[in-house]
Every structure is written in C-alpha cells, then in structure tokens.
Amino acid sequence: SEVEKKEKIFRELKDVNILLVEDNLINQKITMLTLKPLVNNIDTASNGMEAIDKFSTSDYDIILMDIQMPVMSGLIAAERIRALEANTDSHIPIIAITANAMLGDKEKCISAGIDDYISKPFQPSVLIEKIRKYI
C-alpha cells in the first residue's frame, strides 16, 4: 500500500507542467536538478515579463516564482497573472522562491496573489512537498 502511494505521487509529479521563473542561472540549475528526475516538463523564464508571455501561451499546473528579478519583479508578475486569470475559471498555484525571508515579505507575496512561499536556500524535499500540496 505504501509503495502504491509513492508510485501514485511520483506519477502525479511526472505529469505536472511547471514554469520556473528565476533570473539567477545557478539557482535555476539547482531547482532544475532537484525537479528534473521527478517532473517531465519544466519551462523556464528569466524575469516576470517572460513569465507572463509563457503563461499566456502555455498551460501550467504550477509556477515557481523568484521575487527579485530584472525587467519585472515576481510580485508584479504574480499580480498580472492573477489579473489575466480573473476572467477565467482557472487559478494556477504560484509558489514564491525567494531570498527575502524578512518579516512582512510573506504577506507581500500573499497580497500579490502568490499562494505559498519558500525561502532560499531551500531543502529539495521542502520544495517537492510544497508542489505536491497544490497538485
């Protein structure tokens, strides 16, 4: 029964479409290395503007969003994504992955429409659990 449960979770993760929005290539690679063995489809964007472009043209099950990025921050991108969703029945979970672990940062993320929050550096198991929570 435990093996079946793990296989089911693994299968569910495998089919998830993820958009990873991260401007730092090292952080992008670390997240990719964490998820690639478990997830088949991970698209990347280097800033909030790219994220909105990809969000507009593809279907994602979850978005992993850095907060501090050039061109457009993760907070503004999340607000714009929520505005685009306003006329639809969809709500794509957005998890902020950020170095901002200051008091009040989580509240800023939530008020921008971000569903959850994880601070860098993160434990791979914590990221995977956060993703599982929303799929």
DSSP file (Angstrom, degrees, kcal/mol; ACC not computed):
  #  RESIDUE AA STRUCTURE BP1 BP2  ACC     N-H-->O    O-->H-N    N-H-->O    O-->H-N    TCO  KAPPA ALPHA  PHI   PSI    X-CA   Y-CA   Z-CA
    1    1 A S     >        0   0    0      0, 0.0     4,-2.2     0, 0.0     5,-0.1   0.000 360.0 360.0 360.0 -43.3    0.0    0.0    0.0
    2    2 A E  H  >  +     0   0    0      2,-0.2     4,-2.2     1,-0.2     5,-0.2   0.893 360.0  49.8 -64.9 -40.3    2.8    2.4    0.9
    3    3 A V  H  > S+     0   0    0      2,-0.2     4,-2.5     1,-0.2    -1,-0.2   0.914 110.1  50.5 -64.4 -43.7    4.6    1.5   -2.4
    4    4 A E  H  > S+     0   0    0      1,-0.2     4,-2.3     2,-0.2    -2,-0.2   0.900 109.7  51.3 -60.7 -40.7    1.5    2.1   -4.4
    5    5 A K  H  X S+     0   0    0     -4,-2.2     4,-2.3     2,-0.2    -2,-0.2   0.923 111.0  47.1 -63.0 -45.1    1.0    5.5   -2.7
    6    6 A K  H  X S+     0   0    0     -4,-2.2     4,-2.6     1,-0.2    -2,-0.2   0.899 111.8  50.8 -64.3 -40.2    4.6    6.6   -3.5
    7    7 A E  H  X S+     0   0    0     -4,-2.5     4,-2.7     2,-0.2    -1,-0.2   0.892 109.5  51.0 -63.8 -39.3    4.2    5.4   -7.1
    8    8 A K  H  X S+     0   0    0     -4,-2.3     4,-2.6     2,-0.2    -2,-0.2   0.928 112.0  46.1 -64.1 -45.5    0.9    7.4   -7.4
    9    9 A I  H  X S+     0   0    0     -4,-2.3     4,-2.5     2,-0.2    -2,-0.2   0.914 113.2  50.1 -63.6 -42.7    2.6   10.6   -6.1
   10   10 A F  H  X S+     0   0    0     -4,-2.6     4,-2.2     1,-0.2    -2,-0.2   0.925 111.5  48.5 -61.3 -44.6    5.6   10.0   -8.4
   11   11 A R  H  X S+     0   0    0     -4,-2.7     4,-1.3     1,-0.2    -2,-0.2   0.906 110.8  51.0 -62.3 -43.0    3.3    9.5  -11.4
   12   12 A E  H  < S+     0   0    0     -4,-2.6     3,-0.4     1,-0.2     4,-0.3   0.924 111.5  47.1 -61.7 -44.8    1.3   12.7  -10.5
   13   13 A L  H >< S+     0   0    0     -4,-2.5     3,-1.5     1,-0.2    27,-0.3   0.888 105.5  60.7 -63.2 -39.0    4.5   14.8  -10.2
   14   14 A K  H 3< S+     0   0    0     -4,-2.2    26,-1.8     1,-0.3    27,-0.4   0.842 106.1  46.3 -57.7 -36.0    5.8   13.4  -13.5
   15   15 A D  T 3< S+     0   0    0     -4,-1.3    -1,-0.3    -3,-0.4     2,-0.2   0.413  86.6 113.9 -90.3   1.2    2.8   14.8  -15.4
   16   16 A V    <   -     0   0    0     -3,-1.5    25,-0.8    -4,-0.3     2,-0.6  -0.535  59.5-141.8 -77.7 137.1    2.9   18.2  -13.9
   17   17 A N  E     -a   41   0A   0     -2,-0.2    44,-3.0    23,-0.1    45,-1.5  -0.896  25.1-169.8 -98.4 118.9    3.8   21.2  -16.1
   18   18 A I  E     -ab  42  62A   0     23,-2.4    25,-2.9    -2,-0.6     2,-0.6  -0.890  19.2-156.8-114.9 138.1    5.9   23.7  -14.2
   19   19 A L  E     -ab  43  63A   0     43,-2.0    45,-2.9    -2,-0.4     2,-0.6  -0.969  13.6-162.4-108.8 116.9    7.0   27.2  -15.1
   20   20 A L  E     -ab  44  64A   0     23,-3.2    25,-2.3    -2,-0.6     2,-0.7  -0.893   2.8-167.6-101.0 117.8   10.2   28.1  -13.2
   21   21 A V  E     +ab  45  65A   0     43,-3.5    45,-2.6    -2,-0.6     2,-0.3  -0.905  29.4 137.4-110.8 106.5   10.8   31.9  -13.1
   22   22 A E        -     0   0    0     23,-2.4    25,-0.1    -2,-0.7    47,-0.1  -0.956  38.3-163.4-154.4 125.7   14.3   32.6  -11.9
   23   23 A D  S    S+     0   0    0     -2,-0.3     2,-0.6    45,-0.2    -1,-0.1   0.745  73.3  83.6 -84.7 -23.4   16.9   35.1  -13.2
   24   24 A N     >  -     0   0    0      1,-0.2     4,-2.6     2,-0.0     5,-0.2  -0.718  67.4-154.5 -86.2 117.1   19.9   33.6  -11.5
   25   25 A L  H  > S+     0   0    0     -2,-0.6     4,-2.6     1,-0.2     5,-0.2   0.843  93.0  52.9 -61.8 -35.2   21.2   30.7  -13.6
   26   26 A I  H  > S+     0   0    0      2,-0.2     4,-2.5     1,-0.2    -1,-0.2   0.945 112.1  44.4 -65.8 -46.7   22.8   28.9  -10.7
   27   27 A N  H  > S+     0   0    0      1,-0.2     4,-2.3     2,-0.2    -2,-0.2   0.880 112.8  53.3 -63.0 -36.9   19.5   28.9   -8.7
   28   28 A Q  H  X S+     0   0    0     -4,-2.6     4,-2.4     2,-0.2    -2,-0.2   0.931 110.4  46.6 -61.7 -46.1   17.7   27.9  -11.9
   29   29 A K  H  X S+     0   0    0     -4,-2.6     4,-3.0     2,-0.2     5,-0.2   0.898 110.4  52.5 -64.6 -41.4   20.0   24.9  -12.4
   30   30 A I  H  X S+     0   0    0     -4,-2.5     4,-1.8     2,-0.2    -1,-0.2   0.929 112.4  45.2 -60.3 -45.4   19.7   23.9   -8.7
   31   31 A T  H  X S+     0   0    0     -4,-2.3     4,-2.2     2,-0.2     5,-0.2   0.904 113.4  50.2 -65.8 -40.8   15.9   23.9   -9.0
   32   32 A M  H  X S+     0   0    0     -4,-2.4     4,-3.5     1,-0.2    -2,-0.2   0.921 109.9  50.0 -62.7 -44.3   16.0   22.0  -12.3
   33   33 A L  H  < S+     0   0    0     -4,-3.0    -1,-0.2     1,-0.2    -2,-0.2   0.852 111.5  50.4 -63.5 -33.6   18.4   19.4  -10.9
   34   34 A T  H  < S+     0   0    0     -4,-1.8    -1,-0.2    -5,-0.2    -2,-0.2   0.913 123.1  28.7 -67.4 -43.0   16.0   19.0   -7.9
   35   35 A L  H >X S+     0   0    0     -4,-2.2     4,-2.5     1,-0.1     3,-2.0   0.774  98.5  81.4 -93.9 -28.8   12.9   18.6  -10.1
   36   36 A K  T 3< S+     0   0    0     -4,-3.5    -1,-0.1     1,-0.3    -3,-0.1   0.830  90.8  53.3 -54.1 -39.4   14.1   17.0  -13.4
   37   37 A P  T 34 S+     0   0    0      0, 0.0    -1,-0.3     0, 0.0    -2,-0.1   0.756 121.5  33.0 -66.4 -19.4   14.2   13.4  -12.0
   38   38 A L  T <4 S+     0   0    0     -3,-2.0     2,-0.4     1,-0.2    -2,-0.2   0.700 115.8  53.2-106.4 -25.6   10.6   13.8  -10.9
   39   39 A V     <  -     0   0    0     -4,-2.5   -25,-0.2     1,-0.1    -1,-0.2  -0.946  55.2-161.7-124.2 132.5    9.0   16.1  -13.5
   40   40 A N  S    S+     0   0    0    -26,-1.8     2,-0.6    -2,-0.4    -1,-0.1   0.856  79.4  46.4 -79.0 -36.2    8.9   15.7  -17.3
   41   41 A N  E     +a   17   0A   0    -25,-0.8   -23,-2.4   -27,-0.4     2,-0.5  -0.890  57.9 155.5-121.9 107.8    8.0   19.3  -18.3
   42   42 A I  E     -a   18   0A   0     -2,-0.6     2,-0.3   -25,-0.2   -23,-0.2  -0.972  17.3-169.2-128.2 116.4    9.7   22.3  -16.8
   43   43 A D  E     -a   19   0A   0    -25,-2.9   -23,-3.2    -2,-0.5     2,-0.3  -0.727  12.4-146.9 -96.3 153.8    9.8   25.6  -18.7
   44   44 A T  E     -a   20   0A   0     -2,-0.3     2,-0.3   -25,-0.2   -23,-0.2  -0.916  14.9-174.5-123.5 151.7   12.0   28.5  -17.5
   45   45 A A  E     -a   21   0A   0    -25,-2.3   -23,-2.4    -2,-0.3     3,-0.1  -0.985  17.8-149.8-137.5 146.2   11.7   32.2  -17.7
   46   46 A S  S    S+     0   0    0     -2,-0.3     2,-0.3   -25,-0.2   -25,-0.1   0.521  77.3   9.3 -97.2  -6.7   14.4   34.7  -16.6
   47   47 A N  S  > S-     0   0    0     22,-0.1     4,-2.0   -25,-0.1    26,-0.1  -0.968  84.1 -91.6-160.5 173.0   12.1   37.6  -15.5
   48   48 A G  H  > S+     0   0    0     24,-2.0     4,-2.1    22,-0.5     5,-0.2   0.834 119.8  55.9 -62.2 -35.4    8.5   38.4  -14.8
   49   49 A M  H  > S+     0   0    0      2,-0.2     4,-2.1     1,-0.2    -1,-0.2   0.931 109.0  46.7 -64.5 -45.5    7.8   39.7  -18.4
   50   50 A E  H  > S+     0   0    0      1,-0.2     4,-2.7     2,-0.2     5,-0.2   0.889 109.7  56.0 -60.7 -39.1    9.0   36.4  -19.9
   51   51 A A  H  X S+     0   0    0     -4,-2.0     4,-2.8     1,-0.2    -2,-0.2   0.914 107.4  47.5 -60.5 -44.1    6.8   34.5  -17.3
   52   52 A I  H  X S+     0   0    0     -4,-2.1     4,-2.1     2,-0.2    -1,-0.2   0.906 111.4  51.5 -65.3 -41.4    3.7   36.4  -18.4
   53   53 A D  H  X S+     0   0    0     -4,-2.1     4,-0.9     2,-0.2    -2,-0.2   0.936 114.5  42.4 -59.1 -47.1    4.5   35.7  -22.1
   54   54 A K  H >X S+     0   0    0     -4,-2.7     4,-1.5     1,-0.2     3,-0.5   0.889 112.3  54.0 -68.7 -38.6    4.9   32.0  -21.4
   55   55 A F  H 3< S+     0   0    0     -4,-2.8    -1,-0.2     1,-0.2    -2,-0.2   0.873 107.3  52.6 -60.9 -37.0    1.8   31.9  -19.1
   56   56 A S  H 3< S+     0   0    0     -4,-2.1    -1,-0.2     1,-0.2    -2,-0.2   0.741 117.8  35.2 -71.6 -23.6   -0.2   33.4  -21.9
   57   57 A T  H << S+     0   0    0     -4,-0.9     2,-0.3    -3,-0.5    -1,-0.2   0.511 116.5  45.4-111.6  -6.4    0.8   30.8  -24.5
   58   58 A S  S  < S-     0   0    0     -4,-1.5     2,-0.6    -3,-0.1    -1,-0.0  -0.904  74.1-117.0-135.8 162.3    1.1   27.6  -22.4
   59   59 A D        -     0   0    0     -2,-0.3     2,-0.3   -41,-0.0    -3,-0.1  -0.896  34.1-177.3-101.8 123.0   -0.8   25.6  -19.8
   60   60 A Y        -     0   0    0     -2,-0.6   -42,-0.2    -5,-0.1     3,-0.1  -0.892  26.8-157.6-118.8 150.4    1.0   25.2  -16.5
   61   61 A D  S    S+     0   0    0    -44,-3.0     2,-0.3    -2,-0.3   -43,-0.2   0.693  83.2   5.5 -92.7 -24.8   -0.1   23.4  -13.3
   62   62 A I  E     -b   18   0A   0    -45,-1.5   -43,-2.0    30,-0.2     2,-0.5  -0.987  61.6-145.6-158.5 148.7    2.2   25.4  -11.1
   63   63 A I  E     -bc  19  94A   0     30,-2.6    32,-3.1    -2,-0.3     2,-0.6  -0.983   4.9-158.1-122.0 127.9    4.5   28.4  -11.2
   64   64 A L  E     -bc  20  95A   0    -45,-2.9   -43,-3.5    -2,-0.5     2,-0.5  -0.932  24.3-167.2-102.8 116.8    7.7   28.7   -9.1
   65   65 A M  E     -bc  21  96A   0     30,-2.9    32,-2.5    -2,-0.6   -43,-0.2  -0.916  19.9-150.3-122.1 119.2    8.4   32.4   -8.9
   66   66 A D        -     0   0    0    -45,-2.6    32,-0.2    -2,-0.5     3,-0.1  -0.484  14.9-149.6 -70.1 154.8   11.5   34.3   -7.8
   67   67 A I  S    S+     0   0    0     30,-0.4     7,-2.8     1,-0.2     2,-0.9   0.889  77.6  56.5 -96.9 -50.1   10.6   37.7   -6.4
   68   68 A Q  S    S+     0   0    0      5,-0.2   -45,-0.2     6,-0.1    -1,-0.2  -0.750  72.4 139.0 -92.0 107.0   13.6   39.9   -7.1
   69   69 A M        -     0   0    0     -2,-0.9   -22,-0.1    -3,-0.1     2,-0.0  -0.963  50.9-104.1-141.3 157.3   14.3   39.9  -10.8
   70   70 A P  S    S+     0   0    0      0, 0.0     2,-2.8     0, 0.0   -22,-0.5  -0.287  98.3  19.7 -73.3 169.6   15.2   42.4  -13.5
   71   71 A V  S    S+     0   0    0    -24,-0.1     2,-0.3   -23,-0.1   -24,-0.1  -0.344 137.1   9.1  69.6 -60.9   12.7   43.8  -16.0
   72   72 A M  S    S-     0   0    0     -2,-2.8   -24,-2.0     4,-0.0   -23,-0.1  -0.954  79.6-126.9-150.1 128.9    9.7   42.8  -13.9
   73   73 A S     >  -     0   0    0     -2,-0.3     4,-2.3   -26,-0.1    -5,-0.2  -0.216  26.7-112.5 -70.4 163.1    9.6   41.5  -10.3
   74   74 A G  H  > S+     0   0    0     -7,-2.8     4,-2.4     1,-0.2     5,-0.2   0.820 116.0  57.2 -64.6 -32.3    7.9   38.3   -9.3
   75   75 A L  H  > S+     0   0    0     -8,-0.5     4,-2.2     2,-0.2    -1,-0.2   0.938 109.9  42.8 -65.4 -46.6    5.3   40.3   -7.3
   76   76 A I  H  > S+     0   0    0      2,-0.2     4,-2.4     1,-0.2    -2,-0.2   0.913 114.2  52.0 -65.9 -42.1    4.2   42.4  -10.3
   77   77 A A  H  X S+     0   0    0     -4,-2.3     4,-2.5     1,-0.2    -2,-0.2   0.913 109.4  49.8 -60.3 -42.4    4.2   39.2  -12.5
   78   78 A A  H  X S+     0   0    0     -4,-2.4     4,-2.5     1,-0.2    -1,-0.2   0.916 110.1  50.5 -63.3 -42.8    2.0   37.4  -10.0
   79   79 A E  H  X S+     0   0    0     -4,-2.2     4,-1.9     1,-0.2    -1,-0.2   0.908 112.2  47.5 -60.9 -41.5   -0.4   40.3   -9.9
   80   80 A R  H  X S+     0   0    0     -4,-2.4     4,-2.3     2,-0.2    -2,-0.2   0.888 110.4  51.5 -68.5 -38.4   -0.6   40.4  -13.7
   81   81 A I  H  X S+     0   0    0     -4,-2.5     4,-2.0     1,-0.2    -2,-0.2   0.922 110.3  49.3 -63.1 -43.0   -1.1   36.6  -13.9
   82   82 A R  H  X S+     0   0    0     -4,-2.5     4,-1.0    30,-0.3    -1,-0.2   0.871 109.4  52.4 -64.0 -35.6   -3.9   36.9  -11.4
   83   83 A A  H  < S+     0   0    0     -4,-1.9     4,-0.4     1,-0.2     3,-0.4   0.900 109.1  49.6 -66.2 -39.8   -5.4   39.7  -13.5
   84   84 A L  H >< S+     0   0    0     -4,-2.3     3,-0.6     1,-0.2    -2,-0.2   0.849 111.6  49.4 -65.8 -34.1   -5.3   37.5  -16.6
   85   85 A E  H >< S+     0   0    0     -4,-2.0     3,-2.7     1,-0.2     5,-0.3   0.695  87.4  88.5 -76.0 -19.1   -7.0   34.7  -14.7
   86   86 A A  T 3< S+     0   0    0     -4,-1.0    -1,-0.2    -3,-0.4    -2,-0.2   0.790  89.5  45.9 -54.1 -33.6   -9.7   37.0  -13.4
   87   87 A N  T <  S+     0   0    0     -3,-0.6    -1,-0.3    -4,-0.4     2,-0.2   0.282 110.8  63.9 -94.0  10.8  -11.9   36.4  -16.4
   88   88 A T  S <  S-     0   0    0     -3,-2.7    -3,-0.0     2,-0.2     0, 0.0  -0.690  83.7-118.4-124.1 177.0  -11.4   32.6  -16.4
   89   89 A D  S    S+     0   0    0     -2,-0.2     2,-0.2     2,-0.0    -3,-0.1   0.323  81.4 103.5 -95.0   6.4  -12.2   29.7  -14.1
   90   90 A S        -     0   0    0     -5,-0.3     2,-0.3     2,-0.0    -2,-0.2  -0.568  43.0-179.2 -96.0 155.4   -8.5   28.9  -13.6
   91   91 A H        -     0   0    0     -2,-0.2    -9,-0.1     2,-0.0    -2,-0.0  -0.804  12.8-159.9-148.7 103.5   -6.2   29.5  -10.8
   92   92 A I        -     0   0    0     -2,-0.3   -30,-0.2   -11,-0.1   -31,-0.1  -0.745  26.9-118.6 -85.9 124.2   -2.6   28.4  -11.2
   93   93 A P        -     0   0    0      0, 0.0   -30,-2.6     0, 0.0     2,-0.5  -0.398  27.1-158.5 -62.2 136.1   -0.8   28.0   -7.9
   94   94 A I  E     -c   63   0A   0     19,-0.2    22,-1.7   -32,-0.2    21,-1.6  -0.981   5.2-166.6-118.0 124.7    2.2   30.3   -7.6
   95   95 A I  E     -cd  64 116A   0    -32,-3.1   -30,-2.9    -2,-0.5     2,-0.4  -0.956  15.9-139.7-111.0 121.2    5.0   29.4   -5.1
   96   96 A A  E     -cd  65 117A   0     20,-2.6    22,-2.5    -2,-0.5     2,-0.6  -0.634  13.1-167.7 -77.5 132.4    7.4   32.2   -4.4
   97   97 A I  E     + d   0 118A   0    -32,-2.5   -30,-0.4    -2,-0.4     2,-0.3  -0.949  30.5 155.8-118.6 107.0   11.0   31.0   -4.1
   98   98 A T  E     - d   0 119A   0     20,-2.2    22,-2.3    -2,-0.6   -32,-0.1  -0.946  57.5-141.5-141.5 152.1   12.9   33.9   -2.6
   99   99 A A  S    S+     0   0    0     -2,-0.3     2,-1.3    20,-0.2    -1,-0.1   0.592  81.0 102.2 -81.1 -12.5   15.9   35.1   -0.6
  100  100 A N        +     0   0    0      1,-0.2    -2,-0.1     5,-0.1    -1,-0.1  -0.594  35.4 153.9 -75.1  96.8   13.6   37.6    1.0
  101  101 A A        +     0   0    0     -2,-1.3    -1,-0.2     4,-0.1     2,-0.1  -0.009  28.5 128.8-113.2  28.7   12.9   36.0    4.4
  102  102 A M  S >> S-     0   0    0      1,-0.1     3,-1.9     2,-0.0     4,-0.5  -0.425  72.7 -85.5 -82.0 157.9   12.2   39.2    6.2
  103  103 A L  T 34 S+     0   0    0      1,-0.3    -1,-0.1     2,-0.1    -2,-0.0  -0.421 117.7  23.4 -60.2 131.2    9.2   39.8    8.3
  104  104 A G  T 3> S+     0   0    0     -2,-0.1     4,-1.9    -3,-0.1    -1,-0.3   0.155  93.3 100.6  97.3 -19.3    6.4   41.0    6.1
  105  105 A D  H <> S+     0   0    0     -3,-1.9     4,-2.1     1,-0.2     5,-0.1   0.896  81.2  51.9 -67.0 -39.1    7.8   39.5    2.9
  106  106 A K  H  X S+     0   0    0     -4,-0.5     4,-2.5     1,-0.2    -1,-0.2   0.914 109.1  51.1 -62.3 -41.1    5.4   36.5    3.1
  107  107 A E  H  > S+     0   0    0      1,-0.2     4,-2.6     2,-0.2    -1,-0.2   0.887 107.7  52.4 -63.9 -39.4    2.5   39.0    3.5
  108  108 A K  H  X S+     0   0    0     -4,-1.9     4,-1.1     2,-0.2    -1,-0.2   0.905 110.6  48.7 -61.5 -41.0    3.6   40.9    0.4
  109  109 A C  H  <>S+     0   0    0     -4,-2.1     5,-2.4     2,-0.2     3,-0.5   0.935 112.0  47.7 -63.5 -47.1    3.7   37.7   -1.6
  110  110 A I  H ><5S+     0   0    0     -4,-2.5     3,-1.6     1,-0.2    -2,-0.2   0.909 110.1  51.8 -63.1 -42.2    0.2   36.6   -0.4
  111  111 A S  H 3<5S+     0   0    0     -4,-2.6    -1,-0.2     1,-0.3    -2,-0.2   0.739 104.5  57.9 -69.4 -20.0   -1.3   40.0   -1.2
  112  112 A A  T 3<5S-     0   0    0     -4,-1.1    -1,-0.3    -3,-0.5   -30,-0.3   0.491 128.6 -97.2 -83.9  -3.5    0.2   39.9   -4.7
  113  113 A G  T < 5S+     0   0    0     -3,-1.6     2,-0.3     1,-0.3   -19,-0.2   0.540  75.2 146.6 100.8   8.2   -1.8   36.6   -5.3
  114  114 A I      < -     0   0    0     -5,-2.4    -1,-0.3    -6,-0.2   -19,-0.1  -0.635  37.4-154.2 -80.7 135.7    1.0   34.2   -4.5
  115  115 A D        +     0   0    0    -21,-1.6     2,-0.3    -2,-0.3   -20,-0.2   0.823  66.9   3.0 -82.0 -33.5   -0.3   31.0   -2.9
  116  116 A D  E     -d   95   0A   0    -22,-1.7   -20,-2.6    -7,-0.1     2,-0.3  -0.896  60.9-140.4-151.9 176.7    2.8   29.9   -1.0
  117  117 A Y  E     +d   96   0A   0     -2,-0.3     2,-0.4   -22,-0.2   -20,-0.2  -1.000  12.5 177.9-150.3 134.7    6.3   30.8   -0.1
  118  118 A I  E     -d   97   0A   0    -22,-2.5   -20,-2.2    -2,-0.3     2,-0.3  -0.994  23.4-136.0-139.9 137.5    9.7   29.1    0.3
  119  119 A S  E     -d   98   0A   0     -2,-0.4   -20,-0.2   -22,-0.2   -18,-0.1  -0.704  33.0 -82.0-100.2 149.4   12.9   30.8    1.2
  120  120 A K  S    S+     0   0    0    -22,-2.3     2,-0.1    -2,-0.3   -19,-0.0  -0.611 109.1  43.6 -85.8 148.2   16.3   30.3   -0.4
  121  121 A P  S    S-     0   0    0      0, 0.0     2,-0.3     0, 0.0    -2,-0.1   0.639  87.8-176.4 -71.9 144.2   18.3   28.2    0.1
  122  122 A F        -     0   0    0     -2,-0.1    -2,-0.1    -4,-0.1     3,-0.0  -0.735  30.0-115.6-108.4 156.2   15.6   25.5    0.3
  123  123 A Q    >>  -     0   0    0     -2,-0.3     4,-1.9     1,-0.1     3,-0.9  -0.760  26.2-130.3 -82.8 132.2   15.7   21.9    1.0
  124  124 A P  H 3> S+     0   0    0      0, 0.0     4,-2.4     0, 0.0     5,-0.2   0.875 108.0  55.3 -51.1 -40.5   14.7   19.9   -2.1
  125  125 A S  H 3> S+     0   0    0      1,-0.2     4,-2.2     2,-0.2     5,-0.1   0.852 105.4  52.4 -63.9 -33.5   12.2   17.8    0.0
  126  126 A V  H <> S+     0   0    0     -3,-0.9     4,-2.2     2,-0.2    -1,-0.2   0.918 109.9  48.2 -68.2 -43.3   10.5   21.0    1.2
  127  127 A L  H  X S+     0   0    0     -4,-1.9     4,-2.3     2,-0.2    -2,-0.2   0.931 112.1  49.0 -61.4 -45.7   10.1   22.3   -2.4
  128  128 A I  H  X S+     0   0    0     -4,-2.4     4,-2.6     1,-0.2    -1,-0.2   0.900 110.7  50.5 -63.0 -41.1    8.7   18.9   -3.5
  129  129 A E  H  X S+     0   0    0     -4,-2.2     4,-1.8     2,-0.2    -1,-0.2   0.903 109.3  51.4 -63.1 -40.8    6.2   18.9   -0.6
  130  130 A K  H  X S+     0   0    0     -4,-2.2     4,-0.7     2,-0.2    -2,-0.2   0.917 111.4  47.6 -62.0 -43.1    5.1   22.4   -1.5
  131  131 A I  H >X S+     0   0    0     -4,-2.3     3,-1.4     1,-0.2     4,-0.8   0.935 110.1  52.0 -63.4 -46.2    4.5   21.4   -5.1
  132  132 A R  H >< S+     0   0    0     -4,-2.6     3,-0.6     1,-0.3    -1,-0.2   0.831  99.5  65.3 -59.2 -32.3    2.6   18.2   -4.0
  133  133 A K  H 3< S+     0   0    0     -4,-1.8    -1,-0.3     1,-0.2    -2,-0.2   0.795 109.4  37.7 -59.8 -28.9    0.4   20.4   -1.8
  134  134 A Y  H <<        0   0    0     -3,-1.4    -1,-0.2    -4,-0.7    -2,-0.2   0.496 360.0 360.0-106.3  -5.6   -1.1   22.1   -4.9
  135  135 A I    <<        0   0    0     -4,-0.8    -2,-0.1    -3,-0.6    -1,-0.1   0.468 360.0 360.0-101.3 360.0   -1.3   19.3   -7.5
